[in-house]
Amino acid sequence: MIQNKFVKTLSIVLISANIYAQQDSTKVELSQTNMALAPKLNDPFFNVRRKKDEKYLWKLNLLGTFFKGLDISYEQKIAPKWSLNINSITNLRSFNFGNTNALNWASNEPLQNINFSQSLSFQLRYYYNLNKRTRQGKPTNFSGNYFGLEQSNSYNHYNYNGLYPFLFSDRFSGNGFSTSLNLVYGIQRKIGKVGYIDASAGIGIRHNEFGQYKETILWPTAKIAIGLAH
């Protein structure tokens, strides 16, 4: 009788120990699986995913400002792979020929020429390779390759009063307008925390007006922007 109770008790203990061992083994396997699947803190892919998702970007093109005038852009994300880039270029130049005190022999006015221009463009961008950059552990906040549809408008005012005033007065003085619609391909990258580079090229249709002169032409476009971004 006592022997039977001992056998039953021992059987129960062995069965309980076996169940506990199986549960513990399952927990270890799940833990190992989770550790294998969980990204490590030093994994670049994980770090990219952890970075703050930027919604907008202000850009000052130092290269363009030096050559063309104050070049400022604002880029707003409107979807995970889509953004709207608005670009403004303002240029006011004054040219003096030779001695600044010299006078035009015909009009008795200073030999000074003024050129003012203002352009404003709206570019819809599609960053097509963000998934690939994410898999490679590369930044994706406004950094990627893109296709763009750009609508651009510009105004120019010319006032050349010192160059051959009688022969070319109509040609060198007046207002000019142009508008264009372009398809572009570009590459933009953030550089560190405050820098960026953006290079693009494309082709489109451009309409120009200067006085009574008008034309509509096929027009290639190209731009390189290097500067500050925040």
Residue frames as a rotation matrix with the C-alpha (Angstrom) as fourth column:
MET 1
0.574 0.819 0.000 0.00
0.819 -0.574 0.000 0.00
0.000 0.000 -1.000 0.00
ILE 2
0.551 -0.458 -0.698 2.76
0.065 -0.810 0.583 2.37
-0.832 -0.367 -0.416 0.99
GLN 3
-0.505 -0.784 0.361 4.75
0.391 0.165 0.905 1.28
-0.769 0.599 0.223 -2.02
ASN 4
-0.078 0.561 0.824 1.87
0.995 -0.011 0.102 2.10
0.066 0.828 -0.557 -4.36
LYS 5
0.860 0.393 -0.326 1.49
0.444 -0.891 0.098 5.58
-0.252 -0.229 -0.940 -2.86
PHE 6
0.131 -0.905 -0.404 5.21
0.040 -0.402 0.915 6.14
-0.991 -0.136 -0.017 -3.23
VAL 7
-0.564 -0.303 0.768 5.10
0.710 0.298 0.638 5.09
-0.422 0.905 0.047 -6.86
LYS 8
0.380 0.788 0.485 2.13
0.914 -0.401 -0.065 7.39
0.144 0.468 -0.872 -7.56
THR 9
0.794 -0.119 -0.596 3.80
0.184 -0.888 0.422 10.32
-0.579 -0.445 -0.683 -5.82
LEU 10
-0.254 -0.967 -0.006 7.03
0.173 -0.051 0.984 9.75
-0.952 0.249 0.180 -7.70
SER 11
-0.324 0.210 0.922 5.15
0.936 0.210 0.281 9.53
-0.135 0.955 -0.265 -10.99
ILE 12
0.750 0.660 0.032 3.38
0.661 -0.748 -0.067 12.82
-0.020 0.071 -0.997 -10.30
VAL 13
0.490 -0.653 -0.577 6.69
-0.005 -0.664 0.747 14.54
-0.872 -0.363 -0.329 -9.45
LEU 14
-0.507 -0.730 0.458 8.36
0.431 0.246 0.868 13.22
-0.746 0.638 0.190 -12.58
ILE 15
0.019 0.610 0.792 5.44
0.997 -0.075 0.033 14.27
0.080 0.789 -0.610 -14.80
SER 16
0.885 0.311 -0.346 5.38
0.378 -0.914 0.146 17.79
-0.271 -0.260 -0.927 -13.24
ALA 17
0.114 -0.929 -0.352 9.14
0.014 -0.353 0.936 18.13
-0.993 -0.112 -0.027 -13.66
ASN 18
-0.499 -0.273 0.822 8.88
0.753 0.333 0.567 17.08
-0.429 0.903 0.040 -17.30
ILE 19
0.469 0.758 0.454 6.09
0.872 -0.479 -0.101 19.61
0.141 0.443 -0.886 -17.97
TYR 20
0.803 -0.212 -0.557 8.07
0.110 -0.865 0.489 22.38
-0.586 -0.454 -0.672 -16.26
ALA 21
-0.249 -0.961 0.117 11.19
0.250 0.053 0.967 21.48
-0.936 0.270 0.227 -18.24
GLN 22
-0.252 0.232 0.940 9.24
0.965 0.128 0.227 21.62
-0.067 0.964 -0.256 -21.50
GLN 23
0.806 0.592 0.017 7.76
0.592 -0.806 0.008 25.03
0.018 0.004 -1.000 -20.58
ASP 24
0.506 -0.703 -0.500 11.20
-0.015 -0.586 0.810 26.35
-0.862 -0.403 -0.307 -19.61
SER 25
-0.450 -0.670 0.591 12.68
0.566 0.298 0.769 25.04
-0.691 0.680 0.245 -22.88
THR 26
0.192 0.622 0.759 9.90
0.972 -0.229 -0.058 26.73
0.138 0.749 -0.648 -24.86
LYS 27
0.907 0.125 -0.402 10.57
0.250 -0.928 0.278 30.03
-0.338 -0.352 -0.873 -23.06
VAL 28
0.018 -0.985 -0.169 14.29
0.095 -0.167 0.981 29.75
-0.995 -0.033 0.090 -23.86
GLU 29
-0.424 -0.140 0.895 13.55
0.849 0.283 0.447 29.05
-0.315 0.949 -0.001 -27.53
LEU 30
0.594 0.709 0.380 11.14
0.783 -0.617 -0.074 31.99
0.182 0.342 -0.922 -27.76
SER 31
0.742 -0.377 -0.554 13.63
0.076 -0.773 0.629 34.25
-0.666 -0.509 -0.545 -26.00
GLN 32
-0.329 -0.917 0.226 16.39
0.323 0.116 0.939 33.22
-0.887 0.382 0.258 -28.39
THR 33
-0.138 0.374 0.917 14.08
0.990 0.051 0.128 33.74
0.001 0.926 -0.378 -31.36
ASN 34
0.860 0.504 -0.078 13.11
0.508 -0.859 0.058 37.21
-0.038 -0.089 -0.995 -30.15
MET 35
0.376 -0.811 -0.448 16.75
0.006 -0.482 0.876 38.12
-0.927 -0.332 -0.177 -29.58
ALA 36
-0.485 -0.565 0.668 17.58
0.633 0.300 0.713 36.98
-0.603 0.769 0.212 -33.10
LEU 37
0.067 0.619 0.783 14.74
0.963 -0.245 0.111 38.97
0.261 0.746 -0.612 -34.62
ALA 38
0.803 0.274 -0.529 15.10
0.473 -0.834 0.285 42.10
-0.363 -0.479 -0.799 -32.47
PRO 39
0.592 -0.616 0.520 17.33
0.297 -0.433 -0.851 44.82
0.749 0.658 -0.073 -34.05
LYS 40
0.074 -0.679 -0.731 20.46
0.997 0.027 0.076 45.70
-0.032 -0.734 0.678 -32.19
LEU 41
0.691 0.216 -0.690 21.07
0.370 -0.926 0.080 49.25
-0.621 -0.311 -0.719 -31.02
ASN 42
-0.167 -0.838 -0.520 24.18
-0.260 -0.471 0.843 49.51
-0.951 0.276 -0.139 -33.17
ASP 43
-0.245 0.169 0.955 22.42
0.835 0.537 0.120 48.19
-0.492 0.827 -0.272 -36.26
PRO 44
-0.944 -0.175 -0.279 22.41
0.042 -0.903 0.427 51.04
-0.326 0.391 0.860 -38.85
PHE 45
-0.616 0.784 0.082 19.03
0.266 0.108 0.958 49.94
0.742 0.612 -0.275 -40.21
PHE 46
0.096 0.638 -0.764 17.54
0.968 0.119 0.221 50.16
0.232 -0.761 -0.606 -36.72
ASN 47
-0.453 -0.356 -0.818 19.15
0.613 -0.790 0.005 53.55
-0.648 -0.499 0.576 -36.11
VAL 48
-0.977 0.146 0.154 17.74
0.042 -0.578 0.815 54.90
0.208 0.803 0.558 -39.37
ARG 49
-0.209 0.969 -0.132 14.27
0.528 0.225 0.819 53.78
0.823 0.101 -0.559 -38.37
ARG 50
0.074 0.198 -0.977 14.69
0.992 -0.112 0.052 55.41
-0.099 -0.974 -0.204 -34.95
LYS 51
-0.877 -0.471 -0.098 15.63
0.459 -0.880 0.123 58.82
-0.144 0.063 0.988 -36.33
LYS 52
-0.226 0.812 -0.538 13.02
0.141 -0.519 -0.843 61.54
-0.964 -0.266 0.003 -36.25
ASP 53
-0.160 0.284 0.946 10.96
0.972 0.211 0.101 61.70
-0.171 0.935 -0.310 -39.42
GLU 54
-0.769 -0.198 -0.608 11.44
0.171 -0.980 0.103 65.23
-0.616 -0.025 0.788 -40.79
LYS 55
0.198 0.944 0.264 8.37
0.728 0.039 -0.685 66.91
-0.657 0.328 -0.679 -42.25
TYR 56
0.980 0.117 0.163 9.98
0.196 -0.727 -0.658 69.94
0.042 0.677 -0.735 -43.90
LEU 57
0.111 -0.993 -0.041 13.36
0.897 0.082 0.434 71.36
-0.428 -0.085 0.900 -44.88
TRP 58
0.917 0.022 -0.397 14.63
-0.093 -0.959 -0.268 74.91
-0.387 0.282 -0.878 -45.41
LYS 59
0.304 -0.830 0.467 17.53
0.882 0.431 0.192 75.19
-0.360 0.353 0.863 -47.87
LEU 60
0.732 -0.227 -0.642 19.90
-0.309 -0.951 -0.016 78.03
-0.607 0.210 -0.766 -48.73
ASN 61
0.729 -0.456 0.511 21.82
0.683 0.543 -0.489 77.38
-0.055 0.706 0.707 -51.94
LEU 62
0.422 -0.649 -0.633 25.16
0.074 -0.671 0.738 79.10
-0.903 -0.358 -0.236 -51.37
LEU 63
-0.557 -0.644 0.524 26.48
0.549 0.188 0.814 78.12
-0.623 0.742 0.249 -54.80
GLY 64
-0.052 0.641 0.766 23.43
0.964 -0.169 0.206 79.51
0.262 0.749 -0.609 -56.61
THR 65
0.798 0.344 -0.494 23.34
0.514 -0.817 0.262 82.63
-0.313 -0.463 -0.829 -54.44
PHE 66
-0.042 -0.917 -0.396 26.93
0.245 -0.394 0.886 83.42
-0.968 -0.060 0.242 -55.39
PHE 67
-0.837 -0.369 0.404 26.25
0.428 0.018 0.903 83.18
-0.340 0.929 0.143 -59.13
LYS 68
-0.533 0.708 0.463 22.54
0.621 -0.044 0.783 83.96
0.575 0.704 -0.416 -59.63
GLY 69
-0.341 0.466 0.816 21.18
-0.560 -0.798 0.221 85.74
0.755 -0.382 0.533 -56.55
LEU 70
-0.583 0.128 0.802 19.52
-0.774 0.210 -0.597 84.82
-0.245 -0.969 -0.023 -53.27
ASP 71
-0.293 0.373 -0.880 18.44
-0.492 0.731 0.473 81.18
0.820 0.571 -0.030 -53.75
ILE 72
-0.703 0.167 0.692 16.11
-0.657 0.220 -0.721 79.81
-0.272 -0.961 -0.045 -51.05
SER 73
-0.427 0.578 -0.695 14.00
-0.313 0.627 0.714 76.64
0.848 0.522 -0.087 -51.09
TYR 74
-0.403 0.400 0.823 11.37
-0.846 0.180 -0.502 75.15
-0.349 -0.899 0.266 -48.83
GLU 75
-0.585 0.169 -0.793 10.57
-0.382 0.805 0.453 71.44
0.715 0.568 -0.407 -49.15
GLN 76
-0.252 0.634 0.731 7.47
-0.931 0.047 -0.361 69.99
-0.264 -0.772 0.578 -47.50
LYS 77
-0.999 -0.045 -0.029 6.77
-0.050 0.977 0.207 66.26
0.019 0.208 -0.978 -47.23
ILE 78
-0.290 0.955 -0.055 3.21
-0.957 -0.288 0.047 65.48
0.029 0.066 0.997 -48.33
ALA 79
0.891 0.428 -0.150 3.47
-0.418 0.903 0.097 61.65
0.177 -0.023 0.984 -48.28
PRO 80
0.689 -0.658 0.303 6.16
0.096 0.497 0.862 59.10
-0.718 -0.565 0.406 -47.28
LYS 81
-0.125 -0.773 0.622 7.78
0.812 0.281 0.512 59.28
-0.571 0.568 0.593 -50.74
TRP 82
0.185 0.297 0.937 6.35
0.835 -0.550 0.009 62.58
0.518 0.781 -0.349 -52.05
SER 83
-0.173 -0.215 -0.961 7.30
0.724 -0.689 0.024 66.18
-0.667 -0.692 0.275 -51.35
LEU 84
0.754 0.353 0.554 6.67
0.621 -0.657 -0.427 69.68
0.213 0.666 -0.715 -52.68
ASN 85
-0.192 -0.904 -0.383 9.77
0.882 -0.330 0.336 71.82
-0.430 -0.273 0.861 -53.21
ILE 86
0.868 0.460 0.186 9.27
0.496 -0.812 -0.308 75.60
0.009 0.360 -0.933 -53.58
ASN 87
-0.117 -0.992 -0.046 12.26
0.947 -0.126 0.297 77.58
-0.300 -0.009 0.954 -54.85
SER 88
0.934 0.349 -0.078 12.78
0.322 -0.916 -0.237 81.36
-0.154 0.196 -0.968 -55.00
ILE 89
-0.145 -0.980 0.137 15.69
0.971 -0.115 0.209 83.15
-0.189 0.163 0.968 -56.68
THR 90
0.899 0.396 -0.184 15.98
0.379 -0.917 -0.124 86.93
-0.218 0.041 -0.975 -56.34
ASN 91
-0.098 -0.968 0.230 18.68
0.967 -0.037 0.254 88.82
-0.237 0.247 0.940 -58.19
LEU 92
0.961 0.262 -0.092 19.44
0.237 -0.946 -0.222 92.57
-0.145 0.191 -0.971 -58.28
ARG 93
0.049 -0.990 0.131 22.60
0.910 0.098 0.403 93.58
-0.412 0.099 0.906 -60.08
SER 94
0.926 0.121 -0.357 23.98
0.006 -0.952 -0.307 96.99
-0.377 0.283 -0.882 -60.94
PHE 95
0.298 -0.830 0.471 26.80
0.939 0.344 0.011 97.34
-0.172 0.439 0.882 -63.46
ASN 96
0.776 -0.189 -0.602 29.11
-0.172 -0.981 0.086 100.30
-0.607 0.037 -0.794 -63.73
PHE 97
0.711 -0.521 0.473 31.42
0.691 0.391 -0.608 100.56
0.131 0.759 0.638 -66.72
GLY 98
-0.113 -0.863 0.492 34.83
0.576 -0.461 -0.676 102.04
0.810 0.207 0.549 -66.07
ASN 99
-0.958 -0.276 0.077 34.81
0.129 -0.656 -0.743 105.16
0.256 -0.702 0.665 -63.91
THR 100
-0.330 0.887 -0.322 31.68
0.938 0.270 -0.216 105.33
-0.105 -0.373 -0.922 -61.78
ASN 101
-0.105 0.264 -0.959 31.65
0.239 -0.929 -0.282 109.12
-0.965 -0.259 0.035 -62.28
ALA 102
-0.961 -0.270 0.057 31.66
0.107 -0.172 0.979 108.81
-0.255 0.947 0.194 -66.08
LEU 103
-0.127 0.946 -0.299 28.61
-0.355 -0.325 -0.876 110.04
-0.926 -0.005 0.377 -67.97
ASN 104
0.062 0.261 0.963 26.86
0.796 0.569 -0.206 108.65
-0.602 0.780 -0.173 -71.00
TRP 105
-0.849 -0.513 -0.128 27.90
0.334 -0.708 0.623 110.88
-0.410 0.486 0.772 -73.89
ALA 106
-0.672 0.638 0.375 24.32
0.345 -0.179 0.921 110.99
0.655 0.749 -0.100 -75.28
SER 107
0.332 0.934 -0.130 22.05
0.505 -0.060 0.861 111.19
0.797 -0.352 -0.491 -72.23
ASN 108
-0.250 -0.541 0.803 24.49
-0.430 -0.681 -0.593 112.77
0.868 -0.493 -0.062 -69.76
GLU 109
0.747 0.516 0.418 23.55
-0.625 0.332 0.707 110.03
0.226 -0.790 0.570 -67.27
PRO 110
-0.052 -0.792 0.608 25.84
-0.837 0.367 0.406 107.68
-0.545 -0.488 -0.682 -65.30
LEU 111
-0.210 -0.114 -0.971 26.97
-0.761 0.642 0.089 104.60
0.613 0.758 -0.221 -67.19
GLN 112
-0.738 0.048 0.673 24.97
-0.546 0.543 -0.637 102.28
-0.396 -0.838 -0.375 -64.97
ASN 113
-0.368 0.609 -0.703 22.96
-0.531 0.483 0.696 99.22
0.763 0.629 0.146 -65.96
ILE 114
-0.501 0.313 0.807 20.43
-0.785 0.229 -0.576 97.55
-0.365 -0.922 0.131 -63.69
ASN 115
-0.418 0.376 -0.827 19.11
-0.397 0.743 0.538 94.03
0.817 0.553 -0.161 -63.99
PHE 116
-0.505 0.349 0.790 16.43
-0.793 0.176 -0.584 92.70
-0.342 -0.921 0.188 -61.63
SER 117
-0.341 0.421 -0.840 15.00
-0.475 0.694 0.541 89.20
0.811 0.584 -0.037 -61.83
GLN 118
-0.411 0.310 0.857 12.71
-0.816 0.294 -0.498 87.10
-0.406 -0.904 0.132 -59.69
SER 119
-0.386 0.292 -0.875 11.86
-0.511 0.722 0.466 83.45
0.768 0.627 -0.129 -60.27
LEU 120
-0.281 0.398 0.873 9.54
-0.852 0.314 -0.418 81.14
-0.441 -0.862 0.251 -58.39
SER 121
-0.410 0.085 -0.908 9.17
-0.605 0.720 0.340 77.42
0.683 0.689 -0.244 -59.06
PHE 122
0.199 0.542 0.816 7.01
-0.898 0.435 -0.070 74.62
-0.393 -0.719 0.573 -57.68
GLN 123
-0.376 -0.457 -0.806 8.36
-0.734 0.678 -0.042 71.10
0.566 0.576 -0.590 -57.99
LEU 124
0.659 0.596 0.458 6.48
-0.742 0.612 0.272 67.93
-0.119 -0.519 0.846 -57.08
ARG 125
-0.333 -0.904 -0.267 9.01
-0.889 0.395 -0.231 65.23
0.315 0.161 -0.936 -56.20
TYR 126
0.882 0.471 -0.011 8.74
-0.446 0.843 0.300 61.46
0.151 -0.260 0.954 -55.97
TYR 127
-0.152 -0.944 0.293 11.64
-0.984 0.171 0.041 59.80
-0.089 -0.282 -0.955 -54.11
TYR 128
0.555 0.518 -0.651 11.57
-0.698 0.716 -0.025 56.35
0.453 0.468 0.759 -55.67
ASN 129
0.089 -0.639 -0.764 14.48
0.017 0.768 -0.640 54.61
0.996 0.044 0.079 -53.88
LEU 130
-0.003 -0.072 0.997 13.70
-0.899 -0.436 -0.034 55.22
0.437 -0.897 -0.064 -50.20
ASN 131
0.902 0.356 0.243 12.90
-0.427 0.816 0.389 51.56
-0.060 -0.455 0.888 -49.47
LYS 132
0.654 -0.726 -0.214 16.27
0.414 0.579 -0.702 50.50
0.633 0.371 0.679 -50.88
ARG 133
-0.171 -0.725 0.667 18.10
-0.284 -0.612 -0.738 53.15
0.944 -0.315 -0.102 -48.83
THR 134
0.392 0.380 0.838 16.27
-0.905 -0.007 0.426 52.00
0.167 -0.925 0.341 -45.70
ARG 135
0.996 -0.027 -0.087 17.31
0.034 0.996 0.078 48.38
0.085 -0.081 0.993 -46.26
GLN 136
0.307 -0.950 0.060 20.90
0.508 0.110 -0.854 49.54
0.805 0.292 0.516 -46.73
GLY 137
0.269 -0.157 -0.950 20.79
0.946 -0.141 0.291 51.52
-0.180 -0.977 0.111 -43.48
LYS 138
-0.732 -0.539 0.417 21.13
0.635 -0.761 0.131 54.89
0.246 0.361 0.900 -45.23
PRO 139
-0.669 0.487 -0.561 19.30
0.117 -0.676 -0.727 58.13
-0.734 -0.553 0.396 -44.26
THR 140
-0.486 0.591 0.644 15.98
0.865 0.223 0.449 58.76
0.122 0.776 -0.619 -45.98
ASN 141
0.313 0.591 -0.744 14.98
0.655 -0.701 -0.282 62.18
-0.688 -0.399 -0.606 -44.62
PHE 142
0.875 0.108 -0.472 14.97
-0.239 -0.752 -0.615 64.23
-0.422 0.651 -0.632 -47.85
SER 143
-0.251 -0.955 -0.155 17.89
-0.776 0.103 0.622 62.11
-0.579 0.277 -0.767 -49.05
GLY 144
0.015 0.271 0.963 17.29
0.320 0.911 -0.261 60.05
-0.947 0.312 -0.073 -52.16
ASN 145
-0.966 -0.232 0.117 16.86
0.163 -0.188 0.969 59.97
-0.203 0.954 0.220 -55.92
TYR 146
-0.184 0.957 -0.226 13.73
0.228 -0.182 -0.957 61.53
-0.956 -0.227 -0.185 -57.33
PHE 147
-0.571 0.217 0.791 11.64
0.780 -0.158 0.606 62.29
0.257 0.963 -0.079 -60.39
GLY 148
-0.492 0.345 -0.799 10.05
0.399 -0.727 -0.559 65.73
-0.774 -0.594 0.220 -60.46
LEU 149
0.024 0.554 0.832 7.42
0.941 -0.294 0.169 67.75
0.338 0.779 -0.528 -62.28
GLU 150
-0.469 -0.375 -0.800 8.30
0.677 -0.735 -0.052 71.44
-0.568 -0.565 0.598 -62.08
GLN 151
0.479 0.577 0.661 6.35
0.816 -0.571 -0.093 74.57
0.324 0.584 -0.744 -62.94
SER 152
-0.308 -0.744 -0.593 8.50
0.839 -0.506 0.200 77.70
-0.449 -0.436 0.780 -63.03
ASN 153
0.732 0.497 0.466 7.80
0.641 -0.734 -0.224 81.42
0.231 0.463 -0.856 -63.53
SER 154
-0.234 -0.852 -0.469 10.27
0.882 -0.389 0.266 84.29
-0.409 -0.351 0.842 -63.82
TYR 155
0.894 0.430 0.124 10.20
0.446 -0.842 -0.304 88.06
-0.026 0.327 -0.945 -64.25
ASN 156
-0.175 -0.984 -0.039 13.09
0.949 -0.179 0.260 90.19
-0.263 0.009 0.965 -65.50
HIS 157
0.925 0.348 -0.151 13.52
0.299 -0.913 -0.278 93.93
-0.234 0.212 -0.949 -65.69
TYR 158
-0.033 -0.956 0.291 16.39
0.988 0.012 0.151 95.36
-0.148 0.292 0.945 -67.75
ASN 159
0.956 0.240 -0.171 17.51
0.215 -0.965 -0.150 98.96
-0.201 0.106 -0.974 -67.80
TYR 160
0.005 -0.981 0.193 20.69
0.900 0.088 0.426 99.44
-0.435 0.172 0.884 -69.81
ASN 161
0.909 0.389 -0.151 21.20
0.309 -0.871 -0.382 103.15
-0.280 0.301 -0.912 -70.34
GLY 162
0.390 -0.837 -0.384 24.90
-0.436 -0.536 0.723 103.16
-0.811 -0.115 -0.574 -71.10
LEU 163
-0.499 -0.583 0.641 25.34
0.252 0.610 0.751 100.80
-0.829 0.537 -0.158 -74.04
TYR 164
-0.965 0.035 0.260 24.64
0.251 -0.155 0.955 102.31
0.073 0.987 0.141 -77.46
PRO 165
-0.598 0.769 -0.224 21.47
0.096 -0.209 -0.973 104.13
-0.796 -0.603 0.051 -76.37
PHE 166
-0.165 0.579 -0.799 20.23
-0.853 -0.490 -0.180 104.89
-0.496 0.651 0.574 -79.89
LEU 167
-0.481 -0.111 -0.870 20.88
-0.736 0.590 0.332 101.54
0.476 0.800 -0.366 -81.58
PHE 168
-0.568 0.134 -0.812 19.85
0.235 0.972 -0.004 99.14
0.789 -0.193 -0.583 -78.82
SER 169
-0.785 0.260 0.562 17.59
-0.601 -0.537 -0.592 101.07
0.148 -0.803 0.578 -76.44
ASP 170
0.281 0.956 -0.080 14.56
-0.914 0.292 0.280 98.86
0.291 -0.005 0.957 -77.15
ARG 171
0.333 -0.202 -0.921 16.58
-0.083 0.967 -0.242 95.67
0.939 0.157 0.305 -76.90
PHE 172
-0.520 -0.702 -0.486 18.31
0.447 0.261 -0.855 96.49
0.728 -0.662 0.178 -73.62
SER 173
-0.934 0.267 0.236 15.48
-0.349 -0.558 -0.752 98.08
-0.069 -0.785 0.615 -71.69
GLY 174
-0.136 0.957 -0.258 12.15
-0.739 0.076 0.670 96.59
0.660 0.281 0.696 -70.70
ASN 175
-0.056 0.255 0.965 10.43
-0.866 0.469 -0.174 93.72
-0.497 -0.846 0.194 -68.93
GLY 176
-0.477 -0.127 -0.870 10.67
-0.638 0.731 0.243 90.02
0.605 0.670 -0.429 -69.63
PHE 177
0.160 0.582 0.797 8.47
-0.896 0.425 -0.131 87.13
-0.415 -0.693 0.590 -68.56
SER 178
-0.453 -0.247 -0.857 8.87
-0.636 0.763 0.116 83.39
0.624 0.598 -0.503 -68.89
THR 179
0.232 0.518 0.823 7.04
-0.873 0.484 -0.059 80.29
-0.429 -0.705 0.565 -67.73
SER 180
-0.388 -0.450 -0.804 7.95
-0.756 0.654 -0.001 76.66
0.527 0.608 -0.594 -68.13
LEU 181
0.683 0.517 0.516 6.85
-0.693 0.683 0.233 73.12
-0.232 -0.517 0.824 -67.36
ASN 182
-0.103 -0.893 -0.439 9.67
-0.883 0.285 -0.373 70.61
0.458 0.349 -0.818 -66.91
LEU 183
0.967 0.162 -0.195 10.28
-0.071 0.911 0.406 66.94
0.243 -0.379 0.893 -66.19
VAL 184
0.201 -0.939 0.280 13.42
-0.854 -0.308 -0.420 66.49
0.481 -0.155 -0.863 -64.11
TYR 185
0.713 -0.155 -0.684 15.53
0.382 0.904 0.193 63.77
0.588 -0.399 0.704 -62.55
GLY 186
0.315 -0.573 0.757 17.52
-0.617 -0.729 -0.296 64.63
0.721 -0.374 -0.583 -59.44
ILE 187
0.152 -0.372 -0.915 19.65
0.668 0.722 -0.182 63.41
0.729 -0.584 0.359 -56.56
GLN 188
0.342 -0.016 0.940 19.49
-0.525 -0.833 0.177 65.07
0.780 -0.554 -0.293 -53.15
ARG 189
0.124 -0.370 -0.921 21.55
0.682 0.706 -0.191 64.21
0.721 -0.604 0.340 -50.07
LYS 190
0.962 0.065 0.265 21.75
-0.164 -0.639 0.752 65.67
0.219 -0.767 -0.604 -46.59
ILE 191
0.082 -0.986 -0.144 25.34
0.275 0.161 -0.948 66.39
0.958 0.039 0.285 -45.53
GLY 192
-0.880 -0.395 -0.265 25.81
0.329 -0.102 -0.939 66.13
0.344 -0.913 0.219 -41.79
LYS 193
-0.328 0.765 -0.554 23.32
0.834 -0.041 -0.550 68.14
-0.444 -0.643 -0.624 -39.75
VAL 194
0.226 0.397 -0.890 23.29
0.121 -0.918 -0.379 71.45
-0.967 -0.022 -0.256 -41.64
GLY 195
-0.554 -0.507 -0.661 24.40
-0.569 -0.349 0.744 70.76
-0.608 0.788 -0.095 -45.21
TYR 196
0.388 0.660 0.643 22.89
0.160 0.639 -0.752 69.43
-0.908 0.395 0.143 -48.41
ILE 197
-0.769 -0.486 -0.415 23.57
-0.352 -0.220 0.910 68.89
-0.534 0.846 -0.002 -52.11
ASP 198
0.239 0.900 0.365 20.91
0.186 0.327 -0.927 68.71
-0.953 0.289 -0.089 -54.80
ALA 199
-0.744 -0.492 -0.452 21.67
-0.386 -0.235 0.892 68.10
-0.545 0.838 -0.015 -58.48
SER 200
0.132 0.859 0.496 19.01
0.289 0.445 -0.848 67.79
-0.948 0.254 -0.189 -61.18
ALA 201
-0.857 -0.294 -0.424 18.58
-0.319 -0.343 0.884 67.85
-0.404 0.892 0.200 -64.95
GLY 202
-0.163 0.858 0.487 15.59
0.510 0.496 -0.703 67.67
-0.844 0.134 -0.519 -67.24
ILE 203
-0.969 -0.045 0.243 13.72
0.239 -0.418 0.877 69.04
0.062 0.908 0.415 -70.20
GLY 204
-0.214 0.941 -0.262 10.50
0.666 -0.056 -0.744 70.93
-0.715 -0.334 -0.614 -70.72
ILE 205
0.015 0.352 0.936 8.52
0.890 -0.432 0.148 73.53
0.457 0.830 -0.319 -72.61
ARG 206
-0.376 -0.243 -0.894 9.30
0.691 -0.716 -0.097 77.20
-0.617 -0.655 0.437 -72.00
HIS 207
0.411 0.549 0.728 7.42
0.852 -0.515 -0.093 80.32
0.324 0.658 -0.679 -73.10
ASN 208
-0.468 -0.667 -0.580 9.28
0.772 -0.628 0.100 83.64
-0.431 -0.401 0.808 -73.19
GLU 209
0.606 0.593 0.529 7.99
0.750 -0.647 -0.134 87.19
0.263 0.478 -0.838 -73.66
PHE 210
-0.332 -0.670 -0.664 10.07
0.720 -0.635 0.280 90.33
-0.609 -0.385 0.693 -73.96
GLY 211
-0.665 0.236 -0.709 8.14
-0.445 -0.887 0.122 93.36
-0.600 0.396 0.695 -75.15
GLN 212
0.357 0.809 -0.467 6.37
-0.873 0.111 -0.475 92.26
-0.333 0.578 0.745 -78.32
TYR 213
-0.323 -0.569 -0.756 8.73
-0.760 0.633 -0.151 89.35
0.564 0.525 -0.637 -78.84
LYS 214
0.338 0.478 0.811 7.28
-0.829 0.559 0.017 85.94
-0.445 -0.678 0.585 -77.91
GLU 215
-0.228 -0.400 -0.888 8.48
-0.736 0.668 -0.112 82.40
0.638 0.627 -0.447 -78.32
THR 216
0.638 0.345 0.689 7.70
-0.689 0.655 0.310 78.88
-0.344 -0.672 0.655 -77.12
ILE 217
0.093 -0.765 -0.638 10.62
-0.785 0.338 -0.520 76.46
0.613 0.549 -0.568 -77.21
LEU 218
0.840 -0.021 -0.542 11.86
0.257 0.896 0.363 73.11
0.478 -0.444 0.758 -75.97
TRP 219
0.389 -0.632 0.670 14.20
-0.658 -0.699 -0.278 73.98
0.645 -0.333 -0.688 -73.10
PRO 220
0.180 -0.390 -0.903 16.73
0.494 0.830 -0.261 71.80
0.851 -0.399 0.342 -71.20
THR 221
0.704 0.066 0.707 17.24
-0.516 -0.637 0.573 72.46
0.488 -0.768 -0.414 -67.49
ALA 222
0.190 -0.665 -0.722 20.09
0.603 0.659 -0.448 71.73
0.775 -0.351 0.526 -65.10
LYS 223
0.528 -0.009 0.849 20.87
-0.532 -0.783 0.323 72.87
0.662 -0.622 -0.418 -61.57
ILE 224
-0.078 -0.572 -0.817 23.39
0.616 0.616 -0.491 72.14
0.784 -0.542 0.304 -58.82
ALA 225
0.562 0.306 0.768 22.64
-0.404 -0.709 0.578 73.35
0.721 -0.636 -0.275 -55.31
ILE 226
-0.074 -0.619 -0.782 25.15
0.712 0.516 -0.476 73.15
0.698 -0.592 0.402 -52.46
GLY 227
-0.281 -0.011 0.960 24.48
-0.352 -0.929 -0.114 74.91
0.893 -0.370 0.257 -49.19
LEU 228
-0.949 -0.026 0.314 22.81
-0.315 0.098 -0.944 74.90
-0.006 -0.995 -0.101 -45.79
ALA 229
-0.223 0.902 -0.371 19.72
-0.159 0.342 0.926 72.95
0.962 0.265 0.068 -44.80
HIS 230
-0.973 -0.018 0.230 17.67
-0.230 0.084 -0.969 72.74
-0.002 -0.996 -0.086 -41.63
